[in-house]
Amino acid sequence: MTLEKAIGRIDRATKGRSMELNLSNLDLNEVPSQIIRCKNLRHLNLSGNRLTDIPEELKYLPNLTSLSLGGNQLTYVPTVLSFLSNLTSLYLGGNQLTYVPVTLRLMSNLTDLYLSNNKITEIPDDFLEQMPNLTGLCLDRNQITYISETFGQLSKLESLFLEDNQITFIPEVLGQLSNLKQLSLARNQITLISDVLGQLSNLVTLNLSANQITSIPEMFGQLLNLEDLSLEDNQITFIPEALGQLSNLTSLNLERNHITFIPEALGQLSNLKWFNLCDNRITSIPETLGHLSKLEWFQFAGNQITSIPEALRQLLNVKELGMD
C-alpha cells in the first residue's frame, strides 16, 4: 500500500510539473523507478523510510537542490549523488553511517549538510577541504572525539552543531570561522573554553551546556552580537564582569553550576529577557539587576538567597520570578 501511495504521489507530481515531492514516512525499502519522470523536482523528501540504498534514477533529476534521506538505514552513499550538480542541501541524519561518505568530496556545491545521529567517529581533512561553500554543518549525536585543523577552511560557515559527541578540546582553528552565527558543543567532555571563541564576533547563539567547564573567559565580553548563551550543567564557579558587555544578550542560562556570586555588571544587560541561575551556591542578588528593564523570566531556585531587591520586584515586564 505504501508503494502504491508513493507511485500515486509521483504521478501527481509529474502531471502537475511539481517542484516538490514528499515521500517521507511511507515505510519504503526502495524508491519507485517512476521517480525518473519528475524532471522539475527541486525538493525531494525521502526521510523516515527503510532505504538501504539510493537509486541510480536520482541522477536524472538534474534540478534537485534539496534532498532529504534522513531516518533511513543507509550505511554508505553511492556516487550517484555526485551527479546532482545543483544540489545545495543534503540531509543524511539518522542513518547508520560510520564514516563521512567519500561521495561528499565530489559535491563541492553543498551549502547545508546534515550528518546528525549517525556513528561517525572522525571528520577527514580531505573532506573539509572539498567543502568551501558550506554555511551549515550538523554533526551532532555522533562519536566524534576531536575537531580537526581543516575546520578553519570553512570560511563561509554560519552554523556548526557538534553537540552529543565525545569532544574534549576546542582548537584555536575555530577562531577563523569569522562568519559563524550559531555554535553548539553541548553535551561533550570539554573542560576548558578557549579564548579563541571571543574572536567569533558574529556569533548569535552559543551552547556549551553539559560539559565539564570550570570558568568563563573574559574574552566572551567581545561577543557583542551574542543573543543566547547556554552554559548550564557545568562546574563554573565564577561569572566574569565582562559578561556585562553583552548588550544584545536576551537569554542567559547558568543553571546547575557552582556559582557563588552575581557580579553587579550583569545589570548592564539591557536586552536580557530570560535568566536562569537555579541550583548554584548564590547567597544574594545585587541591586543592579533591577536595571534589567526587559527581563521577563528570572529563576534562581536552589540557591541560598533569602531576599530579592525591591527594584527587581518592581520590573514591569517580569512574568516569572522564582526562588525557593
KOLPATOR-947121 format. One line per 5 residues: number of its first residue (from 1); for each residue x, y, z of C-alpha. Coordinates in Angstrom, 3 decimals. Layout:
NUM> X Y Z | ...
***
This chain:
1> 0.000 0.000 0.000 | 2.767 2.419 0.840 | 4.487 1.745 -2.503 | 1.211 2.443 -4.298 | 0.847 5.650 -2.323
6> 4.354 6.704 -3.334 | 3.679 5.984 -7.008 | 0.445 7.965 -6.781 | 2.303 10.972 -5.390 | 4.928 10.665 -8.121
11> 2.219 10.581 -10.800 | 0.567 13.705 -9.409 | 3.903 15.494 -9.176 | 4.705 14.558 -12.777 | 1.371 15.765 -14.140
16> 1.492 18.951 -12.129 | 5.128 19.621 -13.015 | 5.681 19.999 -9.302 | 8.977 21.198 -7.879 | 8.417 19.415 -4.544
21> 7.717 15.791 -3.704 | 7.220 14.324 -0.240 | 7.709 10.561 0.036 | 8.624 10.594 3.706 | 7.411 8.068 6.316
26> 5.948 5.617 3.804 | 7.938 2.620 5.062 | 9.616 2.315 1.671 | 12.563 -0.039 1.229 | 13.064 1.165 -2.328
31> 12.287 4.272 -4.354 | 9.839 3.666 -7.219 | 11.559 3.849 -10.612 | 8.798 6.206 -11.755 | 10.667 8.961 -9.881
36> 12.653 9.499 -13.080 | 9.625 11.235 -14.605 | 9.768 14.131 -12.131 | 12.161 16.260 -14.163 | 11.113 19.516 -12.489
41> 11.786 18.431 -8.928 | 13.876 20.731 -6.788 | 12.995 19.377 -3.352 | 12.696 15.652 -2.643 | 11.942 14.231 0.807
46> 12.630 10.521 1.302 | 13.160 10.666 5.057 | 11.722 8.225 7.582 | 11.700 5.149 5.354 | 13.701 1.904 5.365
51> 16.034 2.656 2.486 | 19.395 0.893 2.473 | 20.447 2.221 -0.913 | 19.983 5.306 -3.081 | 18.654 4.524 -6.571
56> 20.536 5.385 -9.766 | 17.396 7.087 -11.050 | 18.092 10.122 -8.884 | 20.899 11.215 -11.191 | 18.252 12.000 -13.797
61> 16.763 14.715 -11.584 | 19.217 17.483 -12.518 | 17.245 20.321 -10.932 | 17.302 18.934 -7.374 | 18.567 21.496 -4.896
66> 17.402 19.794 -1.693 | 17.376 16.080 -0.859 | 16.349 14.560 2.467 | 17.366 10.975 3.207 | 17.270 11.242 6.984
71> 15.954 8.463 9.194 | 16.679 5.557 6.859 | 19.114 2.643 7.110 | 21.917 3.873 4.881 | 25.423 2.618 5.656
76> 27.047 4.293 2.649 | 26.282 6.920 -0.004 | 26.774 5.903 -3.651 | 28.373 8.146 -6.271 | 25.001 8.741 -7.920
81> 24.564 11.811 -5.718 | 27.640 13.428 -7.237 | 25.689 13.789 -10.497 | 23.320 16.227 -8.799 | 25.362 19.330 -9.582
86> 22.668 21.752 -8.384 | 22.198 20.094 -5.002 | 22.903 22.521 -2.163 | 21.155 20.884 0.827 | 21.631 17.239 1.784
91> 20.077 15.583 4.833 | 21.606 12.275 5.904 | 20.854 12.362 9.624 | 19.572 9.334 11.498 | 21.175 6.649 9.351
96> 23.910 4.112 10.108 | 26.922 5.867 8.625 | 30.189 5.104 10.412 | 32.310 7.446 8.290 | 31.853 10.544 6.155
101> 30.883 9.231 2.702 | 33.607 9.588 0.069 | 30.953 10.747 -2.400 | 30.547 14.001 -0.499 | 34.042 15.057 -1.568
106> 32.624 15.355 -5.108 | 29.770 17.655 -4.029 | 31.507 20.981 -3.542 | 28.315 22.996 -4.202 | 26.723 21.863 -0.949
111> 25.845 24.708 1.401 | 23.965 22.707 4.054 | 24.965 19.221 5.166 | 23.247 17.241 7.893 | 25.020 14.132 9.211
116> 23.450 14.132 12.678 | 22.661 10.983 14.631 | 24.957 8.546 12.875 | 28.015 6.648 14.141 | 30.738 8.826 12.648
121> 33.964 8.941 14.655 | 36.042 11.498 12.724 | 35.843 14.159 10.026 | 38.588 13.604 7.418 | 40.715 16.587 6.471
126> 40.381 15.929 2.749 | 36.593 16.060 3.068 | 36.541 19.526 4.616 | 38.969 20.799 2.003 | 36.392 19.971 -0.688
131> 33.512 21.795 1.035 | 34.296 25.504 0.501 | 30.661 26.605 0.216 | 29.259 25.104 3.406 | 27.209 27.544 5.506
136> 25.563 24.927 7.721 | 27.108 21.719 9.103 | 25.305 19.416 11.544 | 27.387 16.644 13.094 | 25.579 16.284 16.412
141> 24.893 12.889 18.011 | 27.860 11.040 16.586 | 31.048 9.692 18.174 | 33.472 12.421 17.136 | 36.388 12.925 19.516
146> 38.179 15.963 18.070 | 37.814 18.978 15.760 | 40.483 18.936 13.067 | 42.542 21.927 11.937 | 40.911 21.950 8.493
151> 37.639 23.188 10.002 | 39.283 26.594 9.724 | 38.950 26.402 5.930 | 35.151 26.571 6.129 | 35.230 30.340 5.753
156> 31.528 30.649 4.838 | 30.256 28.549 7.720 | 27.430 30.192 9.700 | 26.095 27.248 11.735 | 28.067 24.412 13.334
161> 26.397 21.797 15.509 | 28.625 19.295 17.302 | 26.609 18.521 20.432 | 26.383 14.988 21.844 | 29.816 13.813 20.769
166> 32.982 12.994 22.729 | 34.966 16.162 22.099 | 37.347 17.191 24.879 | 39.072 20.238 23.409 | 38.196 23.430 21.493
171> 41.006 24.093 18.987 | 42.351 27.529 18.074 | 41.253 26.997 14.474 | 37.600 27.699 15.343 | 38.587 31.333 15.764
176> 39.000 31.519 11.978 | 35.286 30.950 11.368 | 34.552 34.655 11.180 | 31.035 34.226 9.736 | 29.850 31.781 12.386
181> 26.497 32.746 13.943 | 25.477 29.509 15.673 | 27.786 27.156 17.551 | 26.762 24.225 19.711 | 29.206 21.998 21.558
186> 26.756 20.927 24.244 | 26.994 17.530 25.919 | 30.616 16.791 25.167 | 33.569 16.384 27.550 | 35.089 19.857 27.301
191> 36.838 21.170 30.405 | 38.224 24.479 29.148 | 36.723 27.225 26.958 | 39.405 28.582 24.674 | 39.814 32.366 24.478
196> 39.639 31.909 20.709 | 35.829 31.805 20.865 | 35.983 35.501 21.771 | 37.088 36.151 18.184 | 33.765 34.961 16.755
201> 32.330 38.466 16.566 | 29.242 37.445 14.534 | 28.162 34.730 16.944 | 24.472 34.978 17.911 | 23.908 31.639 19.672
206> 26.451 29.718 21.741 | 25.639 26.482 23.549 | 28.297 24.888 25.761 | 25.947 23.244 28.232 | 26.523 19.859 29.893
211> 30.306 19.770 29.690 | 32.895 19.936 32.489 | 33.761 23.618 32.133 | 35.000 25.407 35.256 | 35.412 29.022 34.070
216> 34.143 31.577 31.544 | 36.886 33.515 29.721 | 36.937 37.321 29.873 | 37.138 37.261 26.067 | 33.421 36.422 25.983
221> 32.853 40.117 26.591 | 33.825 40.689 22.948 | 30.878 38.686 21.593 | 28.791 41.805 21.112 | 26.262 40.159 18.753
226> 25.565 37.265 21.104 | 21.871 36.850 21.967 | 21.686 33.374 23.504 | 24.326 31.910 25.842 | 23.819 28.456 27.384
231> 26.316 27.238 29.984 | 24.106 25.147 32.235 | 25.218 21.820 33.725 | 28.900 22.633 34.061 | 31.216 23.293 37.017
236> 31.546 27.062 36.672 | 32.349 28.899 39.902 | 32.637 32.499 38.742 | 30.869 34.902 36.356 | 33.306 37.427 34.866
241> 32.402 41.134 34.863 | 32.989 41.095 31.078 | 29.631 39.362 30.507 | 28.016 42.696 31.359 | 29.257 43.980 27.987
246> 26.948 41.652 26.031 | 24.356 44.319 25.319 | 22.424 42.178 22.798 | 22.068 39.170 25.086 | 18.432 38.116 25.542
251> 18.897 34.675 27.138 | 21.477 33.543 29.709 | 21.392 30.070 31.250 | 23.836 29.266 34.056 | 21.699 26.688 35.830
256> 23.337 23.852 37.787 | 26.851 25.190 38.240 | 28.885 26.120 41.351 | 28.483 29.899 41.139 | 28.585 31.805 44.439
261> 28.356 35.430 43.310 | 26.486 37.554 40.744 | 28.590 40.499 39.534 | 26.920 43.913 39.503 | 27.955 44.318 35.854
266> 25.161 41.955 34.804 | 22.791 44.829 35.467 | 24.077 46.290 32.183 | 22.466 43.518 30.097 | 19.807 45.880 28.832
271> 18.139 43.381 26.456 | 18.114 40.359 28.776 | 14.692 38.669 28.891 | 15.444 35.170 30.207 | 17.873 34.467 33.048
276> 18.362 31.128 34.798 | 20.627 30.773 37.841 | 18.897 27.804 39.504 | 20.864 25.290 41.560 | 24.034 27.239 42.266
281> 25.528 28.491 45.555 | 24.482 32.126 45.387 | 23.577 33.955 48.605 | 22.472 37.377 47.339 | 21.211 39.279 44.286
286> 22.787 42.663 43.504 | 20.545 45.730 43.340 | 21.805 46.424 39.816 | 19.666 43.610 38.411 | 16.784 45.990 38.952
291> 18.068 47.799 35.832 | 17.107 44.856 33.610 | 14.022 46.558 32.269 | 13.269 43.912 29.618 | 13.566 40.944 31.976
296> 10.560 38.608 31.730 | 11.758 35.384 33.358 | 14.262 35.065 36.195 | 14.710 31.784 38.057 | 17.140 31.302 40.947
301> 15.640 28.425 42.964 | 18.082 26.014 44.588 | 20.421 28.712 45.921 | 20.802 30.278 49.374 | 19.086 33.559 48.533
306> 16.829 34.905 51.271 | 15.682 38.219 49.783 | 15.004 39.870 46.430 | 15.931 43.533 45.785 | 12.833 45.710 45.659
311> 13.922 47.211 42.330 | 13.857 43.741 40.822 | 10.367 43.095 42.177 | 9.141 46.312 40.556 | 10.203 45.410 36.999
316> 7.066 45.726 34.889 | 7.816 43.031 32.312 | 8.675 40.201 34.708 | 6.194 37.349 34.332 | 8.033 34.821 36.497
321> 10.395 35.463 39.381 | 11.327 32.281 41.173 | 13.177 31.292 44.318 | 12.780 28.545 46.909
***
